[in-house]
Amino acid sequence: MRLSARADIAAEPEAVFAELTEFERFERMALQAGAEVVRADALETPGAGMEWVIKAPIRGRMRRIDMTLVDLHPAERLEFHAVSQGFDMGYVIELLTPRPGKTRMQVAFDIRPKTLASRITLQSAKLRKATLSRRFDERVKRLARLIEDRIAEKTRRPGNSPRI
């Protein structure tokens, strides 16, 4: 099953990409939402090969998700692969520039079952695909607003103004 959404952000792709690669902030957000997040690699800078072990409450139970950053192209694309009990998942974020000063963030999530039980679970989710798509779209738009607000806040801070 595939879900996709897009949102426009009033900022340059480089600034949006910089916000998207602040992985420590996303780790803190997941912790606040009740998940356990452990970094499983030794990379010091963001790049392909970064790994996380996540334990999150999904459908009433704590589930383990092993996530890897597979591909990273600055200011253009982030691609993640995740494995959970019974599922393979892919998550792609692409940044496009429809016009100067604007970035279109396109997000796609693909989930594939690996077992019969996961196939049945996914089949029942497909019956609610319209609801799931709407929620996914809302979350992508919320992320876009958060990124836009953070970028605007950074440009408003004293000391960030250009010197004359």
N, C-alpha and C positions, 0 to 999 in steps of 0.2 A: 504494500500500500504506500502511496506517495502523497505527501502533503506539501504544498508550496504556498509562499506568500511573498509579497514585496512591499517595501515602504520607501518613501523618499525622505532624505535627510538634507537639511540646509547646511551642508558642510562639504569640504573637499574630500575625495576618497582617501587621501593619506591620513587625514585627521580621524575619519571613521575607522579606518583600519587600525590606527594606533589605539583607539578605544576598544575595538574588538579583540586585540591581542593583549589586553591587560588581564591575563588569565587569573591572577591572584584575586582581583575584584570579583570575577565570576565564581571563583571557589568560595569566597566569603558569602556571596549571595546564596549559593547552594547550601552552605552550612546554616544560614539563617532560615532557610526553608525546611530544615530538618534532615538534610542529607549529610552523609559522611563523605568527605573528599580527601583522597590521599594522592599526592603526586608520585608517580612510579618511575620517573626517569631522572637523569642527572644533568639534563641540558640547562645551561645558564641563560640562554637567550631563546625567545620564541622561535620554533622551527619544527620542521617535520620530524616526527619521532617522539614528540612530547606525549606522555601517557598519564592517565589518571585512573584510579580505581574508585568508583563511586558506589555508595550504598544509599539507596533512596527509597522512600515509601511509595510504592506503586501498587495500586489496587489493594490497599490494606496490608501489604507485606513489604518488608525490607528486601529489596532486590539488588543484586550486584551487577554493575555495568563496568566493563573495561573499555575505556575510550582512548583512542590514539589520534593525534593530529597527523594526517597522512600527507597533506599537501598545503603549502603556504606560498602564495605569490603576493608580495607586498602591494597594497592598495588595489588588489584585484580579486583574490580568492582565498578562502579557507575551506579545507575539506577534512572532515572527521569520519572515523570508522569506529563503531562501537559494537560490542558483543555482550549479550545478556543471556540468561538461561533461555534457550530456545529461539533466540532472535539475532539476526544480523541487522545492523542499522547504519545508514549513511546520512551525513548531515553536511550540506554544502552551502556556503555563504559566498555570493558573488557581488562585487561592487561595480556598478556601471556609472558613467558620467553622462546623464542626459543633456546637461548644459553646465557651464562654469558655475561653481559654487554650490552645486547640487550633486547628491549621490543617491543612486537607486540601489537599495540593498535587496537582493533576491535571495530567499532562503528556501531550501528544499530539504525535506526529510523523507527518507525511504526506509521502510522496515520490511524485512523478509523473514518468514518463519523457517526454522530449521527442524522442527519436530511436528508430529501430528497434533499434539496438544497445543503447540503455539499456532499452528495453522487454524485450529478451531477458534482459539482466542482472537486471532487476527480477523477471522471471518465475521465474528460477532462485532468487532470494532468497525468493519466495513459497513455494517448496517447503520452505524452512527456517523458515517464519514462526513456528512454535511455539518453536524455539530462539531466534530473534531477539527474540520477545516476552518470553521469560524473561530474556534478557540485558538488555533495555531496562528491564524491571521491577526487576531487581537494581541497575542503575545509578541509577534514580530513587530507590530506597530508600537507596542509599549517599549520594546527594546530600542527601536528607532528613536522614540521620543527621549528616552533616557540618554542615549548617545548624543543626540542633538543638544539636550540640556547641559550635559557635561562639557561638550565642546564650547558652547556659548559661555558657560561659567568660566572656563579657562581663559577665554579671550577677554572677559570683563575684569578679571583680577587686576588689582593695582600691581604695577611692575611689568605687566604684559603689554602695556601700550607702547606704540612705537615712539622712539626718542626723536625729538626735533632738533 
